[in-house]
Amino acid sequence: MKKDLLGMSVTTGSYRQFVEYIYDLAREGKSSYVCVANVHMLMEANKDADFARIVNNADIVTPDGMPLVKSLKLLYGIEQSRVAGMDLLPDLLNHALVNNLPVYFYGSTDLVLSRTVDYIDQHYPGLTIAGTCSPPFRMLTEEEEEDVIQNINNSGAKIVFVALGCPKQENWMASMKGHIHACMIGIGGALPVLAGLQKRAPQWMQKTCLEWLFRLKQEPRRLFKRYAITNVVFLYLLMKSWLSIKLNSDTGSVYLGLDPVYDTAFNVSAGNL
């Protein structure tokens, strides 16, 4: 079941159900993709109708960030568990090991991929790594793209972990659906954490919607502008959506749809996220 959050459809269910559904997609070899959604992805979808369609067409959209979990509670009264990429990645690796499902890593840097392979060899001995690929930081040619598709399909991979960052990884997965015969999962920043190159926020920050602050401290130059603008606009739109529900509650109607273009005051800044 999916619920609309500011124009983006988020899948609901228990954490275990998410893991089992992803495992089923992988076991069946179904060409599919999973978006691991946070506020950044939601706001990208809210301002870009094409990107919103890509996310909404995903087989699964997990509520990664705690703000999304809290939003589901505020708007729908749903007690949703957080389904974070940093938790899914090791759990899916364990499932792949137990069930003999080869995995593939696409994206990130050669250093991160090398550290990831070392980590898996140490902590998941016996897990088959079907392959890794760190693509160039540019658009691939048609020939290069076809080589990637053939390489992944010929590797026998059942799960492809994609670490290109949002929105690039979601765009790539959508373009590969029907071509790559595996379940693709956009894991973004979870890979450097698994590889030991970055630290994850302590539990108390994860549970209190402050994990973004921990990440900001680690990468202030890259994330300051994004968080300063994105978080404010998100809260504004969330309150606008919540008020629309309250105002329409007397008539029994619920309005959740918001224009993909923000109010003028926000549009100028948000367009540069």
C-alpha positions in Angstrom: 0.0 0.0 0.0 1.2 3.5 -0.9 0.3 6.8 0.6 0.7 10.2 -1.0 3.1 12.7 0.7 3.2 16.0 -1.1 2.9 14.3 -4.5 5.2 11.4 -3.8 3.8 7.9 -3.2 5.4 6.2 -0.2 5.0 2.5 0.5 3.8 1.5 4.0 4.2 -1.7 6.0 6.4 -3.3 8.6 10.2 -3.3 8.2 10.1 -7.1 7.8 7.6 -6.8 5.0 9.8 -4.5 3.1 12.8 -6.8 3.4 10.7 -9.8 2.3 9.1 -8.0 -0.6 12.5 -6.9 -1.9 13.9 -10.4 -1.5 10.9 -11.8 -3.5 11.6 -9.4 -6.3 15.3 -10.4 -6.3 14.6 -14.1 -6.1 12.2 -14.0 -9.0 14.7 -12.0 -11.1 12.1 -9.4 -11.8 13.4 -6.2 -13.4 12.4 -3.8 -10.7 13.6 -0.8 -8.7 13.3 0.4 -5.1 13.6 4.1 -4.1 14.8 4.8 -0.6 13.1 8.1 0.1 14.0 11.0 2.4 13.1 14.7 2.5 15.6 15.5 -0.3 14.0 13.0 -2.7 10.5 14.1 -1.7 11.3 17.7 -2.5 13.0 16.8 -5.8 9.8 15.0 -6.7 7.6 17.9 -5.6 9.4 20.4 -7.8 9.9 18.1 -10.9 6.9 16.2 -12.3 9.0 13.9 -14.4 11.1 12.9 -11.4 7.9 12.4 -9.4 6.6 9.9 -12.0 9.9 8.0 -11.8 9.7 7.7 -8.1 6.0 6.9 -8.1 6.5 4.1 -10.7 9.0 2.4 -8.5 8.0 -1.0 -7.2 8.7 0.1 -3.6 9.4 3.5 -2.1 10.7 3.1 1.4 10.2 5.8 4.1 13.9 6.3 4.9 13.9 9.6 6.7 12.2 10.0 10.1 10.4 13.2 8.8 8.6 11.0 6.3 7.6 8.6 9.1 6.3 11.5 11.2 4.5 12.9 8.2 2.6 9.6 7.6 1.6 9.8 11.3 0.5 13.4 11.0 -1.5 13.1 7.8 -2.8 9.6 8.0 -2.4 8.4 11.6 -0.2 5.5 10.4 2.4 4.2 12.9 5.0 3.5 10.2 8.4 2.0 10.9 11.4 3.7 9.4 12.9 1.7 6.5 16.4 3.3 6.1 18.9 2.4 3.4 21.6 2.1 6.1 19.6 -0.7 7.7 18.3 -2.3 4.5 21.8 -2.7 3.0 23.3 -5.0 5.7 20.0 -6.9 6.1 19.7 -7.5 2.4 23.3 -8.6 2.2 22.5 -11.1 4.9 19.5 -12.4 3.0 21.6 -12.6 -0.2 24.2 -14.7 1.7 21.7 -17.1 3.3 19.7 -17.5 0.0 22.7 -17.6 -2.3 21.7 -14.5 -4.3 24.6 -12.8 -6.1 24.8 -9.0 -5.6 26.3 -6.2 -7.8 27.4 -2.7 -6.8 27.0 0.1 -9.4 28.1 3.6 -8.6 30.2 5.4 -6.1 34.0 5.6 -6.3 36.7 2.9 -6.8 37.8 3.5 -3.3 34.4 3.0 -1.8 33.8 -0.1 -3.9 37.1 -1.6 -2.9 36.4 -1.0 0.8 33.0 -2.5 0.3 34.3 -5.7 -1.2 36.8 -6.0 1.7 34.1 -5.4 4.2 31.8 -8.1 2.7 34.7 -10.6 2.5 35.2 -10.1 6.2 31.6 -9.9 7.4 29.7 -11.9 4.8 32.1 -14.7 3.8 30.6 -16.8 1.1 28.4 -14.0 -0.4 28.8 -13.8 -4.1 29.7 -10.4 -5.4 28.7 -10.7 -9.1 30.6 -7.5 -9.9 31.2 -3.8 -9.3 31.3 -0.7 -11.5 32.2 2.9 -10.8 30.9 4.7 -13.9 32.4 7.9 -15.2 31.0 11.2 -14.0 29.2 11.9 -17.2 26.4 10.6 -19.5 27.3 7.2 -20.8 27.3 6.6 -24.6 24.8 4.1 -26.0 27.6 1.6 -26.4 28.8 2.1 -22.8 25.2 1.8 -21.5 24.7 -1.5 -23.4 27.9 -2.8 -22.1 26.8 -2.1 -18.5 23.4 -3.8 -19.1 25.1 -6.9 -20.6 27.8 -7.0 -17.9 25.2 -6.9 -15.1 22.8 -9.4 -16.7 25.7 -11.8 -17.6 27.0 -11.6 -14.0 23.9 -13.4 -12.7 23.3 -10.6 -10.2 19.9 -10.7 -8.5 20.3 -7.5 -6.5 22.0 -4.4 -7.8 22.9 -1.8 -5.2 23.0 1.6 -6.9 25.0 4.4 -5.3 24.8 7.4 -7.7 23.1 9.8 -5.4 19.6 11.3 -5.7 18.1 12.0 -8.3 20.7 10.4 -10.6 20.4 6.9 -9.2 16.6 7.0 -9.4 16.7 8.2 -13.0 19.2 5.5 -13.9 17.2 2.7 -12.3 14.0 3.8 -14.1 15.9 3.8 -17.4 17.2 0.3 -16.7 13.9 -1.2 -15.8 13.0 -3.8 -18.4 16.7 -4.1 -19.4 18.5 -5.2 -16.3 17.0 -8.5 -15.0 17.4 -7.8 -11.3 16.1 -5.8 -8.4 17.8 -2.4 -8.3 18.0 -0.5 -5.0 19.1 3.1 -4.7 21.2 3.1 -1.5 23.0 6.5 -1.9 25.1 7.4 1.1 24.7 4.0 2.8 27.6 2.5 1.0 30.4 4.7 2.5 28.9 4.0 5.9 29.0 0.3 5.3 32.5 0.5 4.0 33.6 2.3 7.2 34.5 5.6 5.4 31.8 7.6 7.1 30.0 7.2 10.5 26.3 7.0 11.1 24.5 9.2 13.6 23.9 7.8 17.1 20.5 6.1 17.7 19.1 9.1 19.7 19.7 11.4 16.7 18.1 8.9 14.3 15.0 8.6 16.4 14.6 12.4 16.9 14.8 13.4 13.3 18.3 14.8 13.8 20.3 12.5 11.6 20.5 15.2 9.0 22.4 17.4 11.5 25.0 14.7 12.0 25.5 14.4 8.2 25.7 18.1 7.9 28.6 18.1 10.4 30.4 15.6 8.3 29.8 17.3 4.9 28.9 21.0 5.7 29.9 22.4 2.3 27.9 20.0 0.3 24.8 19.8 2.5 24.4 23.2 4.1 22.5 24.8 1.3 20.4 21.7 0.6 19.3 21.3 4.2 18.8 25.0 4.9 16.4 25.3 2.0 14.9 21.9 1.7 13.9 21.4 5.3 12.2 24.8 5.6 10.2 24.3 2.3 9.3 20.7 3.4 7.9 21.9 6.7 6.0 24.7 5.0 4.4 22.3 2.4 3.7 19.7 5.1 1.8 22.2 7.2 0.0 23.4 4.2 -1.1 19.9 3.4 -2.1 19.2 7.1 -4.2 22.4 7.2 -5.9 21.5 3.9 -7.0 18.2 5.6 -8.3 20.1 8.6 -10.2 22.6 6.6 -11.8 19.9 4.5 -12.6 17.5 7.3 -16.1 18.9 7.9 -17.1 17.9 4.3 -15.4 14.5 4.6 -13.0 15.3 1.7 -9.3 15.1 2.0 -7.0 17.2 -0.3 -3.4 16.2 -0.4 -2.3 17.2 -3.9 0.1 20.2 -4.1 1.3 22.0 -7.1 4.7 20.8 -8.2 5.8 24.4 -8.3 6.2 26.0 -4.9 4.8 29.4 -3.8 6.8 32.2 -5.5 8.7 32.9 -2.3 10.1 29.4 -2.2 10.4 28.7 -5.9 13.5 30.9 -6.5 15.5 29.2 -3.8 14.3 25.7 -4.2 15.0 25.6 -7.9 18.7 25.6 -7.0 18.7 22.7 -4.6 
